[in-house]
């Protein structure tokens, strides 16, 4: 084979504009790393990018290779939600039988999870969604569909995106009380 005499490694943004270039009249390094900064030292914005390696061989050939697109993602998932009450009695009387959660703001993520924990932080019930959602409710049942025991519960709604950015919010003091009212 012919040895490499020069190379140019370039990162392009989604508009195919070169944002970072490294070149040398030498053999290839064992790998290339990019810290997400443009040639002028500024941090590149979130978005899609791809890399291209152009090579000049001693025999004059000039092969090149391009990567698949990859993303810079520095923004964590986001969610805002509210509940109308924290005391509920899942007794089927139509009055506060569940904890309805209304999502008022949410980012579209691959997976969202809502986990209900008992007072000892043991998982009682788990919900998962793909993408964005606007509401859901906990009916006071555990994973097996059985009524959870009376007591205080909390619910943690969370997501971690593909880049490792994570978010979690907690709804505390959810009071399940199925005692009969007199």
C-alpha positions as a printed Julia matrix, in Angstrom:
182×3 Matrix{Float64}:
   0.0    0.0    0.0
   0.88   3.61  -0.38
   1.69   5.61   2.75
  -0.15   8.78   3.75
   1.77  12.0    3.21
  -0.95  14.53   4.15
  -4.46  14.68   5.56
  -7.28  17.11   6.31
  -9.88  16.33   8.99
 -12.95  18.58   8.8
 -16.15  18.87  10.87
 -19.17  20.25   8.98
 -22.45  21.55  10.36
 -25.83  20.51   8.94
 -25.58  23.26   6.3
 -22.3   21.65   5.11
 -20.28  24.61   6.38
 -16.83  23.68   7.73
 -16.64  24.6   11.42
 -13.4   22.84  12.4
 -10.38  21.75  10.36
  -7.16  20.0   11.29
  -4.59  19.24   8.63
  -0.96  18.25   8.42
   1.66  17.14   5.9
   2.32  13.91   7.79
   0.97  10.44   8.43
  -2.38   9.99  10.14
  -2.68  10.16  13.92
  -4.15   7.02  15.56
  -7.48   8.84  16.12
  -9.23  12.18  15.87
 -11.11  13.88  18.69
 -13.17  17.04  18.56
 -14.15  19.08  21.61
 -17.2   20.72  20.0
 -15.44  24.01  19.38
 -15.12  25.79  16.05
 -11.78  26.93  14.61
 -12.29  30.36  16.22
 -12.66  28.76  19.69
 -16.4   29.3   20.03
 -18.61  26.43  21.17
 -20.63  25.03  18.28
 -24.4   25.18  18.78
 -26.57  22.11  19.32
 -27.36  20.39  16.05
 -26.27  17.78  13.52
 -22.68  17.51  12.31
 -20.53  15.14  10.27
 -16.79  14.63   9.83
 -14.77  14.12   6.65
 -11.21  12.86   6.32
  -9.34  13.66   3.11
  -6.05  11.84   2.57
  -3.17  12.33   0.15
  -1.13   9.19  -0.44
   2.5    9.01  -1.61
   1.33   7.54  -4.94
  -0.87  10.62  -5.56
  -4.27   9.04  -4.8
  -6.66  11.16  -2.72
  -9.24   8.99  -0.95
 -11.73  10.45   1.51
 -14.25   9.12   4.01
 -17.27  10.77   5.64
 -18.93   9.81   8.92
 -22.62   9.39   9.59
 -24.23  12.48  11.12
 -23.83  12.95  14.86
 -25.35  15.46  17.26
 -24.2   18.04  19.73
 -26.87  18.13  22.42
 -26.29  20.22  25.54
 -29.94  20.77  26.47
 -31.44  18.6   29.2
 -34.98  17.24  28.93
 -37.58  19.6   30.41
 -40.98  19.09  32.0
 -43.38  21.12  34.11
 -46.44  19.51  35.63
 -49.14  20.08  38.2
 -51.62  18.09  40.25
 -54.97  19.42  41.55
 -54.66  17.58  44.88
 -52.26  15.37  46.8
 -54.81  13.53  48.99
 -56.78  10.81  47.25
 -58.92   7.78  48.05
 -59.14   5.23  45.24
 -62.51   3.92  46.42
 -64.49   4.4   43.21
 -66.84   7.09  44.56
 -65.82   9.53  41.8
 -64.27  11.96  44.27
 -60.45  12.27  44.1
 -60.07   8.59  43.19
 -56.64   9.14  41.59
 -53.77  11.57  41.21
 -54.17  13.23  37.79
 -50.92  14.76  36.54
 -51.23  17.5   33.93
 -48.08  18.25  31.98
 -47.9   21.94  31.09
 -44.48  22.01  29.39
 -42.41  19.11  28.05
 -39.56  18.39  25.68
 -39.92  15.56  23.17
 -37.65  12.79  24.42
 -37.14   9.15  23.48
 -38.27   7.96  26.93
 -39.95   9.56  29.94
 -40.48   7.62  33.18
 -42.78   8.31  36.12
 -42.0    6.18  39.17
 -44.22   6.05  42.25
 -42.34   5.31  45.49
 -43.72   4.39  48.9
 -42.48   6.03  52.12
 -39.54   3.57  52.24
 -38.51   4.54  48.65
 -39.54   1.15  47.24
 -40.99   1.27  43.71
 -44.78   0.9   43.8
 -45.66   1.65  40.16
 -43.75   2.7   37.04
 -45.0    4.35  33.85
 -43.0    5.01  30.67
 -43.76   7.09  27.56
 -42.05   7.82  24.28
 -42.03  11.42  23.06
 -44.11  14.14  24.68
 -47.32  13.55  26.64
 -49.88  15.86  28.28
 -51.43  13.92  31.14
 -51.59  10.66  33.04
 -52.92   9.47  36.37
 -51.92   7.18  39.19
 -54.9    5.13  40.29
 -53.38   4.04  43.6
 -52.48   0.56  42.32
 -49.11  -1.19  42.32
 -47.38  -2.91  39.39
 -49.58  -6.01  39.86
 -52.79  -3.99  39.74
 -53.45  -4.35  43.47
 -54.48  -1.38  45.61
 -51.38   0.04  47.27
 -51.53   0.34  51.08
 -52.63   3.61  52.65
 -49.74   5.99  53.26
 -47.57   8.71  51.79
 -46.09   8.28  48.32
 -43.93  10.33  45.99
 -43.68  10.35  42.21
 -40.49  11.1   40.27
 -40.85  12.01  36.59
 -37.55  11.79  34.72
 -35.76  11.45  31.41
 -32.18  11.12  30.17
 -31.55  11.92  26.52
 -29.1   10.16  24.18
 -26.36  12.67  25.05
 -26.67  11.89  28.77
 -28.45  15.12  29.73
 -30.94  14.31  32.46
 -33.92  15.85  34.24
 -36.09  14.81  37.18
 -38.89  16.4   39.17
 -40.63  15.02  42.24
 -44.24  15.25  43.4
 -44.11  14.69  47.16
 -46.58  13.79  49.91
 -49.15  11.99  47.78
 -51.48  10.73  50.51
 -53.37   7.54  49.64
 -56.17   7.18  52.22
 -58.83   4.59  51.44
 -60.49   4.73  54.86
 -64.21   5.29  54.73
 -65.26   8.86  55.46
 -67.96   9.34  58.07
